[in-house]
Amino acid sequence: MTTHSHHRDNLNVDVSGRSESNWPAADNEVADWTDKYFALTKKIVKNFGDAHVTYAVFMRRPVISAPMLAVEWLQSIALHRNIKIVTDIRYPEGSWVGAGEPIIYISGLFSELVDLETLLLQKLGPACVAAYNAFAMCSDLPKTAFLAMDSRHCAGTGMSEIMAYAASVGSWAAKKKCGSLGFIGNATDATAHYFEQPQGLGTMPHALIGYAGSTLRAAEMFDQSFPDAPMTVLVDYFAQEITDSLSVAERFSERVKAGTLSFRMDTPGSRYVERLDPTVSYAVLEKHVPDVVRSYRVESELAYLVGPGVSAASIWHLRDALDAKGYQNVSIVGSSGFNPSKCRLFAAAKAPIDVIGTGSYLPQNWPETYATADIVEYDGDARVKVGREFLLRK
């Protein structure tokens, strides 16, 4: 069995048992996926006598603690092996962790833990960094709802589960600290439970617009198929974001009144939104947030503000067009490259964006996700390799 010192009361979602079905748990499966020198060490320890050890697991950069998928996996291992693993979580789920600070201590017999390190670190490191990114984005835009659209960017279903869990942890932390709306859901049914949703959220991809032949016709098809569901219409397919938004809003006046119509802009970075260019983009921001355009900005920041694609200016531009026709009740959804940096600039520009669909909270610098584990105690004696004394349990 497994015991751990932290009761999972921070997030109101149940992950118990889920990681067991998606991650190696049986001894032969673990052996296939663990680093070979751990498997060899397991045999050596059995030959020369076991020891009770404690591992310290840490990250080399600041993160948001997201350890529970790793802990759930350890629980499944303990059940399969009928052993005892004790976990001491020093930073509860959703809390900020400094670089080099142990997130969790794991204790048990050396022979029973040594072959678990590879898989354990895979579950912990990426989750903590993605949770940090999600937290930053939700904190910068507390009045904007987020939708996790990361699955298509993940390397398999195992990573997809880890990333969805991470977004829910970062979102929860931002809700607690900043009162943020945070992540309201995600795009797939399999991981919707992390966001307390019965199923994934979403309406139409670009492929449906192409199939329908026009943005308006795609909206009509969706409305006829799902008349009682909220409708978010993609409006960038034909490079007519403003024209198509207004025509759809005119056609669906009842949805406008009911507040069940949204427009999603996913304009590629190769062109400007309809009726925008650099000069007009600057003018739009000068009208609404003059301070932001007068501040010095590096090239990448300027692109988020007044560049091609889904810029802060483009969101203000669409909002102005809708409001001018009396469509204040229509919401705006933005997607395309919304990472922490872009969200920070959208916050500075006070962009009137209601929902952001993002997969860009995924770690962009993958080496930053590498978690590390070191044994810090052998049979009760504190011992760690020179240079890692900061890991010793205090």
URPE-V649842 format. One record per residue. N is the residue number from 1. RES is the residue in one small letter. PHI is phi in radians with two decimals (999 if undefined). PSI is psi as a letter, one per 40 degrees, with the letter a starting at -180 (none if undefined). BURIAL is b if it has 9 or more other ideal C-beta (glycine too) atoms within 8 Angstrom, else e. Layout:
# URPE-V649842
n & res & phi & psi & burial
N & RES & PHI & PSI & BURIAL
N & RES & PHI & PSI & BURIAL
This chain:
# URPE-V649842
n & res & phi & psi & burial
1 & m & 999 & i & e
2 & t & -2.10 & h & b
3 & t & -2.15 & i & e
4 & h & -2.58 & i & b
5 & s & -1.48 & e & e
6 & h & -1.96 & h & b
7 & h & -1.50 & h & e
8 & r & -1.41 & g & e
9 & d & -1.92 & e & e
10 & n & -1.38 & d & e
11 & l & -1.98 & h & b
12 & n & -1.56 & f & e
13 & v & -2.38 & i & b
14 & d & -1.92 & h & e
15 & v & -1.88 & e & b
16 & s & -1.08 & h & e
17 & g & 1.51 & d & e
18 & r & -1.22 & d & b
19 & s & -1.18 & d & b
20 & e & -1.10 & d & b
21 & s & -1.37 & e & e
22 & n & -1.91 & e & e
23 & w & -2.42 & i & b
24 & p & -0.97 & h & e
25 & a & -2.29 & d & b
26 & a & -1.17 & i & e
27 & d & -0.98 & d & e
28 & n & -1.17 & d & e
29 & e & -1.22 & d & b
30 & v & -1.07 & d & b
31 & a & -1.07 & d & b
32 & d & -1.19 & d & e
33 & w & -1.92 & e & e
34 & t & -1.54 & i & b
35 & d & -1.05 & h & e
36 & k & -1.07 & d & e
37 & y & -1.17 & d & e
38 & f & -1.25 & d & b
39 & a & -1.11 & d & b
40 & l & -1.14 & d & e
41 & t & -1.10 & d & b
42 & k & -1.00 & d & b
43 & k & -1.20 & d & e
44 & i & -1.06 & d & e
45 & v & -1.09 & d & b
46 & k & -1.13 & d & e
47 & n & -1.29 & d & e
48 & f & -1.91 & e & e
49 & g & 1.90 & h & e
50 & d & -1.35 & i & e
51 & a & -2.51 & i & b
52 & h & -1.55 & h & b
53 & v & -2.20 & i & b
54 & t & -2.26 & h & b
55 & y & -1.68 & i & b
56 & a & -1.89 & h & b
57 & v & -1.99 & h & b
58 & f & -2.55 & i & b
59 & m & -2.09 & i & b
60 & r & -1.60 & e & e
61 & r & -2.46 & i & e
62 & p & -1.09 & i & e
63 & v & -2.56 & i & b
64 & i & -1.78 & h & b
65 & s & -1.12 & h & b
66 & a & -2.44 & g & b
67 & p & -1.65 & e & b
68 & m & -1.28 & d & b
69 & l & -1.13 & d & b
70 & a & -1.15 & d & b
71 & v & -1.16 & d & b
72 & e & -1.07 & d & b
73 & w & -1.15 & d & b
74 & l & -1.06 & d & b
75 & q & -1.08 & d & b
76 & s & -1.16 & d & b
77 & i & -1.11 & d & b
78 & a & -1.06 & d & b
79 & l & -1.17 & d & b
80 & h & -1.10 & d & b
81 & r & -1.65 & e & e
82 & n & 0.98 & f & e
83 & i & -2.21 & i & b
84 & k & -1.95 & h & e
85 & i & -2.18 & h & b
86 & v & -1.87 & h & b
87 & t & -1.97 & h & b
88 & d & -2.06 & g & b
89 & i & -1.44 & h & b
90 & r & -1.49 & d & e
91 & y & -2.16 & h & b
92 & p & -1.01 & i & e
93 & e & -0.89 & h & b
94 & g & 1.61 & e & b
95 & s & -1.64 & i & b
96 & w & -1.34 & h & b
97 & v & -2.21 & h & b
98 & g & -1.36 & i & e
99 & a & -1.05 & h & e
100 & g & 1.42 & e & e
101 & e & -1.57 & h & b
102 & p & -1.04 & h & b
103 & i & -1.41 & d & b
104 & i & -2.64 & i & b
105 & y & -1.87 & h & b
106 & i & -2.19 & h & b
107 & s & -2.14 & i & b
108 & g & 2.96 & a & b
109 & l & -1.27 & h & b
110 & f & -0.97 & d & b
111 & s & -1.13 & d & b
112 & e & -1.64 & e & b
113 & l & -1.91 & d & b
114 & v & -1.06 & d & b
115 & d & -1.51 & e & b
116 & l & -1.69 & e & b
117 & e & -1.05 & d & b
118 & t & -0.96 & d & b
119 & l & -1.25 & d & b
120 & l & -1.06 & d & b
121 & l & -1.18 & d & b
122 & q & -1.07 & d & e
123 & k & -1.40 & d & b
124 & l & -1.62 & d & b
125 & g & -1.02 & d & b
126 & p & -1.04 & d & b
127 & a & -1.10 & d & b
128 & c & -1.18 & d & b
129 & v & -1.26 & d & b
130 & a & -1.11 & d & b
131 & a & -1.10 & d & b
132 & y & -1.06 & d & b
133 & n & -1.10 & d & b
134 & a & -1.09 & d & b
135 & f & -1.05 & d & b
136 & a & -1.08 & d & b
137 & m & -1.15 & d & b
138 & c & -1.17 & d & b
139 & s & -1.24 & d & b
140 & d & -1.21 & d & b
141 & l & -2.16 & g & b
142 & p & -1.16 & d & b
143 & k & -1.69 & e & e
144 & t & -1.83 & h & b
145 & a & -1.51 & i & b
146 & f & -2.09 & i & b
147 & l & -2.17 & h & b
148 & a & -1.37 & h & b
149 & m & -2.16 & f & b
150 & d & -1.60 & e & b
151 & s & -0.96 & d & b
152 & r & -1.18 & e & e
153 & h & -1.73 & e & e
154 & c & -1.61 & i & b
155 & a & -1.59 & g & e
156 & g & 1.72 & i & e
157 & t & -1.22 & d & e
158 & g & -1.09 & d & e
159 & m & -1.16 & d & b
160 & s & -1.05 & d & b
161 & e & -1.15 & d & b
162 & i & -1.05 & d & b
163 & m & -1.20 & d & b
164 & a & -1.12 & d & b
165 & y & -1.02 & d & b
166 & a & -1.07 & d & b
167 & a & -1.06 & d & b
168 & s & -1.18 & d & b
169 & v & -1.21 & d & b
170 & g & -1.07 & d & b
171 & s & -1.11 & d & b
172 & w & -1.06 & d & b
173 & a & -1.11 & d & b
174 & a & -1.22 & d & b
175 & k & -1.09 & d & b
176 & k & -1.20 & d & e
177 & k & -1.46 & d & e
178 & c & -2.03 & e & e
179 & g & 1.21 & f & e
180 & s & -1.19 & i & b
181 & l & -1.19 & d & b
182 & g & 1.21 & a & b
183 & f & -1.38 & h & b
184 & i & -1.64 & e & b
185 & g & 2.98 & a & b
186 & n & -2.50 & a & b
187 & a & -1.64 & e & b
188 & t & -2.18 & i & b
189 & d & -1.18 & d & e
190 & a & -1.07 & d & e
191 & t & -2.03 & e & b
192 & a & -1.10 & d & b
193 & h & -1.10 & d & e
194 & y & -1.14 & d & b
195 & f & -1.90 & e & b
196 & e & 1.00 & f & e
197 & q & -2.01 & i & b
198 & p & -1.31 & e & e
199 & q & -2.77 & i & e
200 & g & -1.20 & i & b
201 & l & -2.00 & i & b
202 & g & 2.66 & i & e
203 & t & -2.19 & c & b
204 & m & -2.48 & h & b
205 & p & -1.63 & i & e
206 & h & -1.05 & d & e
207 & a & -1.03 & d & e
208 & l & -1.22 & d & b
209 & i & -1.10 & d & b
210 & g & -1.08 & d & e
211 & y & -1.12 & d & e
212 & a & -1.27 & d & b
213 & g & 1.64 & e & e
214 & s & -2.73 & i & e
215 & t & -1.13 & d & b
216 & l & -1.11 & d & b
217 & r & -1.16 & d & b
218 & a & -1.09 & d & b
219 & a & -1.10 & d & b
220 & e & -1.12 & d & b
221 & m & -1.10 & d & b
222 & f & -1.13 & d & b
223 & d & -1.08 & d & b
224 & q & -1.21 & d & e
225 & s & -1.41 & d & e
226 & f & -2.35 & g & e
227 & p & -1.13 & d & e
228 & d & -1.72 & e & e
229 & a & -1.66 & i & e
230 & p & -1.00 & i & e
231 & m & -2.19 & h & b
232 & t & -1.94 & h & b
233 & v & -1.86 & h & b
234 & l & -1.25 & h & b
235 & v & -2.17 & e & b
236 & d & -1.83 & e & b
237 & y & -1.00 & d & b
238 & f & -1.75 & e & e
239 & a & 1.05 & f & e
240 & q & -2.22 & f & b
241 & e & -1.00 & d & b
242 & i & -1.36 & d & b
243 & t & -1.01 & d & e
244 & d & -1.20 & d & b
245 & s & -1.08 & d & b
246 & l & -1.18 & d & b
247 & s & -1.20 & d & b
248 & v & -1.20 & d & b
249 & a & -1.09 & d & b
250 & e & -1.13 & d & e
251 & r & -1.22 & d & b
252 & f & -2.00 & f & b
253 & s & -1.08 & d & e
254 & e & -1.17 & d & e
255 & r & -1.15 & d & b
256 & v & -1.02 & d & b
257 & k & -1.10 & d & e
258 & a & -1.39 & e & e
259 & g & 1.30 & f & e
260 & t & -1.89 & e & e
261 & l & -2.06 & h & b
262 & s & -2.33 & i & b
263 & f & -2.07 & h & b
264 & r & -1.95 & h & b
265 & m & -1.82 & h & b
266 & d & -2.30 & f & b
267 & t & -0.99 & h & b
268 & p & -1.21 & i & b
269 & g & -1.26 & e & b
270 & s & -1.52 & e & e
271 & r & -2.67 & i & b
272 & y & -1.55 & i & b
273 & v & -1.09 & i & b
274 & e & -0.83 & h & b
275 & r & 1.27 & e & e
276 & l & -2.00 & i & b
277 & d & -2.63 & i & e
278 & p & -0.97 & d & e
279 & t & -1.13 & d & e
280 & v & -1.15 & d & b
281 & s & -1.07 & d & b
282 & y & -1.07 & d & b
283 & a & -1.12 & d & e
284 & v & -1.08 & d & b
285 & l & -1.25 & d & b
286 & e & -1.06 & d & e
287 & k & -1.19 & d & e
288 & h & -1.73 & d & b
289 & v & -2.41 & g & b
290 & p & -1.04 & d & b
291 & d & -1.12 & d & e
292 & v & -1.24 & d & b
293 & v & -1.44 & e & b
294 & r & -1.54 & e & e
295 & s & -1.39 & i & e
296 & y & -1.19 & h & e
297 & r & -2.33 & i & e
298 & v & -1.33 & i & e
299 & e & -0.98 & d & e
300 & s & -1.16 & d & e
301 & e & -1.20 & d & b
302 & l & -1.06 & d & b
303 & a & -1.10 & d & b
304 & y & -1.17 & d & b
305 & l & -1.52 & d & b
306 & v & -2.30 & e & b
307 & g & -1.47 & a & b
308 & p & -1.23 & i & b
309 & g & 1.37 & a & b
310 & v & -1.50 & g & b
311 & s & -1.71 & i & b
312 & a & -1.07 & d & b
313 & a & -1.08 & d & b
314 & s & -1.16 & d & b
315 & i & -1.21 & d & b
316 & w & -1.05 & d & b
317 & h & -1.07 & d & b
318 & l & -1.18 & d & b
319 & r & -1.06 & d & b
320 & d & -1.07 & d & b
321 & a & -1.14 & d & b
322 & l & -1.19 & d & b
323 & d & -1.12 & d & b
324 & a & -1.11 & d & e
325 & k & -1.72 & e & b
326 & g & 1.48 & f & e
327 & y & -1.79 & f & b
328 & q & -1.11 & d & e
329 & n & -1.46 & e & e
330 & v & -1.51 & h & b
331 & s & -1.63 & i & b
332 & i & -2.04 & h & b
333 & v & -1.98 & h & b
334 & g & -2.09 & i & b
335 & s & -2.51 & i & b
336 & s & 1.67 & g & b
337 & g & 1.29 & f & e
338 & f & -1.43 & g & b
339 & n & -1.83 & a & b
340 & p & -0.98 & d & b
341 & s & -1.13 & d & b
342 & k & -1.16 & d & b
343 & c & -1.11 & d & b
344 & r & -1.09 & d & b
345 & l & -1.25 & d & b
346 & f & -1.13 & d & b
347 & a & -1.15 & d & b
348 & a & -1.09 & d & b
349 & a & -1.53 & e & b
350 & k & 0.87 & f & e
351 & a & -1.04 & h & b
352 & p & -1.39 & g & e
353 & i & -1.82 & h & b
354 & d & -1.53 & d & b
355 & v & -2.43 & i & b
356 & i & -2.10 & h & b
357 & g & -1.66 & h & b
358 & t & -2.51 & i & b
359 & g & -2.05 & e & b
360 & s & -1.52 & e & b
361 & y & -1.43 & e & b
362 & l & -1.03 & i & b
363 & p & -0.98 & h & b
364 & q & -1.60 & d & e
365 & n & -1.91 & g & e
366 & w & -1.04 & d & e
367 & p & -1.00 & d & e
368 & e & -1.19 & e & b
369 & t & -1.52 & e & b
370 & y & -1.24 & h & b
371 & a & -1.47 & i & b
372 & t & -2.30 & i & b
373 & a & -2.23 & h & b
374 & d & -2.33 & i & b
375 & i & -1.27 & h & b
376 & v & -2.07 & e & b
377 & e & -2.53 & h & b
378 & y & -2.15 & h & b
379 & d & 0.87 & f & e
380 & g & 1.54 & e & e
381 & d & -1.60 & h & e
382 & a & -1.22 & h & e
383 & r & -2.78 & h & e
384 & v & -2.66 & i & b
385 & k & -1.12 & i & e
386 & v & -1.02 & h & e
387 & g & 1.79 & e & e
388 & r & -2.02 & f & b
389 & e & -1.09 & d & e
390 & f & -1.13 & e & e
391 & l & -1.49 & e & b
392 & l & -1.00 & h & b
393 & r & -1.24 & h & b
394 & k & -1.78 & none & e
